[in-house]
Amino acid sequence: MLSYQHAYHAGGPADLHKHAAMCVLMERLAEKPKPFAVVDLYAGHGVYGLGTDEAQKTKEFEGGIGRLWPKRGEVAPQAISALFGAIAPLNPEGRLIYYPGSPAIARAFMREGDLLILNELHPAAHTDLKRWARQDDRITLHKRDGLEALVGLMPPPVRRGLVVIDPSYEIKTEYAALPDALRKAQRKWKEGTYLVWYPILADGRHSELVKGLETGLAGGVIACELHFDASKFAKDAPGLRGTGVIVVNPPWKFDVAMGAAGEWLAKTLTTTGRHTLRWLQRDANVA
Ligand SMILES: C[S@@+](CC[C@H](N)C(=O)[O-])C[C@H]1O[C@@H](n2cnc3c(N)ncnc32)[C@H](O)[C@@H]1O
């Protein structure tokens, strides 16, 4: 099918929430000198122009990074400052023209010896990504089904790192299939941290995914949700009511850093929205 195009949604509130979580995790990986690997299974294009027809058609970025960017000089939680730090080099003159996709967020934290393993199935996005990644020998690129690659690419050659799982959920069975694939991946790479993005939908379809991640995984499992302004939704209207990120095997005190970033996003992007954190499973090894 592959009709989803992220260019319509880049820089919107869902991207900010997911990328803030990534920034918390990337900062923690880059704290230690030992190399890390990031496996991004639904990578998209790398970088997005906010002046393109797609971005201008929906203008989703205006309610997202468009609202945040003027605040980049203000005091903000560490993950938000780190996110600004990843966006700024793409916009050296200060005017917001480009927004980074998850591969560019990851690359902003990488050092010599770290690895970025990208996967993207859509032919046009894959071609764009290949162009973006050229001349960086730390990056390898695959063109496989994301859930198949989630198991097939584990473990990465460097055994410290993060897997980013950000499907478009065009195929509705992905909600049910993802937890099982993640359990299989974890059997092959238990030390890794896994980030799963999901939409919070009016029809509650995402709850199948959340429920599926409540059992059978090793380490802690935490769900972070940014709920948009309820007053803006017509009753029973379909669509996105919020954005969620589940992190499996998060680093120590991830909840504290993500809680601060999420609350700041809720305050900055919404009027009555809120951010919630819920442990689906506590890490048995952490008191
Ligand atoms: C939500 S977008 C990714 C956005 C990106 N992770 C970011 O944060 O900038 C989902 C991507 O998955 C790709 N995709 C859709 N189905 C896929 C599949 N079965 N396997 C791999 N990629 C797929 C789409 O082409 C799209 O680029």
The ligand as a Gaussian input file, in Angstrom:
#p B3LYP/6-31G(d) Opt

LIG

0 1
 C        5.861000       7.972000      10.519000
 S        6.891000       7.844000       9.144000
 C        8.505000       7.865000       9.799000
 C        8.969000       9.176000      10.328000
 C       10.372000       9.148000      10.915000
 N       10.591000       8.006000      11.795000
 C       10.661000      10.421000      11.704000
 O       10.447000      10.442000      12.930000
 O       11.117000      11.389000      11.088000
 C        6.730000       6.159000       8.719000
 C        7.621000       5.728000       7.552000
 O        7.510000       4.314000       7.412000
 C        7.512000       3.974000       6.027000
 N        6.851000       2.669000       5.938000
 C        5.523000       2.385000       5.822000
 N        5.320000       1.063000       5.858000
 C        6.532000       0.476000       6.034000
 C        6.965000      -0.864000       6.191000
 N        6.098000      -1.877000       6.173000
 N        8.276000      -1.084000       6.387000
 C        9.178000      -0.069000       6.423000
 N        8.829000       1.238000       6.246000
 C        7.525000       1.512000       6.062000
 C        6.782000       5.107000       5.371000
 O        7.156000       5.215000       4.015000
 C        7.231000       6.306000       6.209000
 O        8.355000       6.913000       5.637000

